[in-house]
Amino acid sequence: MLARLIFLILKLMGIKQLFSESPIDYKKLRKTDKKHPPKWSYRNFQVVNTTIKESEITKVARKKTGDTQKLVLFVPGGAFISGPVPHHWDVIGQIVKKTNVPVWMVDYLKAPESDIRQINENIDKIYKTALQEVSPDQLILIGDSVGGTLIMSLVQRLIAKKENVPSKLILITPVCDASMTNEAIAAIDKVDPMLSRKGILSAKEMCAQGLDLKHPSISPLYGAFEGFPSTLLFLGGKDIMYPDGILTAEKMKDANVPLEVIDEIAMPHVYPVLPMMRESQEAMTKIVGLVRG
């Protein structure tokens, strides 16, 4: 019942219509952006804003952090052209409150003002800065949608350079292939309540700025997965990203990645960070448990 209500709300918000346009109206999409946490966060948490390279970082922690040595980097989605949005802050609040682990919200550069090369350079610098705070085995990376793209491609670069990888990845319905060429997408496009291939492809082209859309830096499906850390992967069957998510899971298994896949066939894109639904609550419980360790 709640799932149907959420689907209706998504429809009324016009998100699907926006993602059915090409070129996508990124300025209109950005109207829902929330660059800073709600005011209640400042009462309940320590909130520190800083800049790493050209990216804005919001550090959120409990006022009494205890003896935790862990850190979460949260890289939000937004099709590379927008974000973060209010539900990202809600998720971060839940994680910090329930685990006592600090979280860095990573507000990276956006297209079309910046391209994927610049965005990835920022992500690399943020990761290196985080390693000045904690050891790699205490660092957890969470990314939803293209946030998942960015942390997967980051890990692929780290492995290629023989550098330390984080302890865990949590991938929330990630975008694994920016080219959107998987033939199975067309059928799901008809039932996806949020996204459409046309607008998503437009956003990826804005970010690629001439780069091959199947390059691993923007499409980690085409990169290597050997050496990946323990990974929790959420997939939703009513998400046009689902077919490429399945292919990515298969490649991870072939590469012997310690992988857990939670596959909810009736759920839309980024469902773990959407409100109210039973599946969302179960997903958040899983994420909190993994962060808490």
Secondary structure by P-SEA (a helix, b strand, c coil): caaaaaaaaaaaaaaaaaaaccccccccccccccccccaaaaaccbbbbbbcccbbbbbbbccccccccbbbbbbbbccccccccaaaaaaaaaaaaaccbbbbbccccccccccaaaaaaaaaaaaaaaaaccccccbbbbbcaaaaaaaaaaaaaaaaaccccccbbbbccccccccccccaaaaaaaccccccaaaaaaaaaaaacccccccccccccccccccccbbbbbbbccccaaaaaaaaaaaaaaaccccccccccccccccccccccaaaaaaaaaaaaaaac
